[in-house]
Amino acid sequence: MGLKACLLMLTVLWSSISWAAEPQTPEEARQQIQALQQDLSKLNNWLKDLKGERSSVEQQLQSKEQSIQDLSKRILELQQSLEKGAKQLENLQTQQRSLQQSIQQQYQQIAAQLRAVYRSGGEEGLKFLLEDIPADESMRLIHYNRYFSTARQSLINGFSAEAEDLNLVEKSIRSQRAQMAQEQSDLEKQQSRVKDEYAQRQKLLAKIETDLNSGDQKAKRIQKNQAQMQALLKQLEEALALADIQIPDQDTPFGAQKGKLIPPLNVIKQLPDNSQINLGGVTFAAKTGDQVHAVHHGRVVFSDWMRGFGFLIILDHGGGYMSLYGYNQSLLKDVGEWVNANDVIATAGSSGGRSETGLFFAIRHNGAPVKPVSWFGKG
């Protein structure tokens, strides 16, 4: 199918998409996401068709980077689980120390009472029968004896209950440690696997570089990818302009945020584009796995791998504004999800065939790129 025919089909597909305001209930959110994902899955299929003929090596590269993303997500989940487990273990150990201290105090109290009973020789109970003491004194001694007997029993019952609690806590500590040991072992295996995947990816990159270095193939490929991506984004932007997501009234419009946006990375350092595909965007230096943040409230309209951008996520902010984040190691949000400013939406990487880690970032308004750095807040 030719480029024009595919673009026409894209317009038809987009015309059927129903955009709604941010959902008010979990069920409404689920229904919106399912409906949007179903519609955008058709769009994504056409976008993939428009990437053009890819060589076997390029297909292997996408597959390899997909494996790296899956492994990276699993590693992140394990790391988060280990952090959560460490906090739970700390809480359990605090409970353990508190129970041990309380049990020790109760043990000392019970021991003191038993020693007192032993020293009395048990004679108090016989005085009522053998000595001629007034009735009111007898009743006083009876109540006195009963009170201390009840107090002793209460101490013993409390001691037993806390001893049982301590036993349960210590079992939980052992279980938590075993789970964390298993997760740590799994984490190390996944880290080893992702290291192997990266090594195989490097071989593929070297093969692609060799293929492109023949004649002027590299320049032609960059120009072709640039033109193709510009055409696709143009269609995407026009469709979004027609749909226009309804941003909640209480949210500040994106257009009023120039000079106030949250940067996508904690540290912003712009890299030279080196004639890479940029579409008016910029590339920021990053470390593999750095958190990538949404610059403003919006909705995910694309979250997939694309040649030239690697793992790319696109947010629509309404009013004709979009933000793009590419070269990611992994994508953490799916199509249809709403995100808030500063939400983590991806982790930085070098996907798309890059040799160094970075983050592609762009802002577009009604189909035209704007200088993104000028939109960030100071400090």
Secondary structure as GFF3:
##gff-version 3
##sequence-region A 1 379
A	DSSP	alpha_helix	3	15	.	.	.	ID=ss1
A	DSSP	alpha_helix	26	49	.	.	.	ID=ss2
A	DSSP	alpha_helix	56	120	.	.	.	ID=ss3
A	DSSP	alpha_helix	124	130	.	.	.	ID=ss4
A	DSSP	alpha_helix	135	212	.	.	.	ID=ss5
A	DSSP	alpha_helix	217	243	.	.	.	ID=ss6
A	DSSP	three_ten_helix	254	256	.	.	.	ID=ss7
A	DSSP	beta_strand	270	271	.	.	.	ID=ss8
A	DSSP	beta_strand	282	285	.	.	.	ID=ss9
A	DSSP	beta_strand	291	293	.	.	.	ID=ss10
A	DSSP	beta_strand	298	306	.	.	.	ID=ss11
A	DSSP	beta_strand	310	318	.	.	.	ID=ss12
A	DSSP	beta_strand	321	331	.	.	.	ID=ss13
A	DSSP	beta_strand	338	339	.	.	.	ID=ss14
A	DSSP	beta_strand	344	348	.	.	.	ID=ss15
A	DSSP	beta_strand	358	365	.	.	.	ID=ss16
A	DSSP	beta_strand	368	370	.	.	.	ID=ss17
A	DSSP	three_ten_helix	372	375	.	.	.	ID=ss18
###
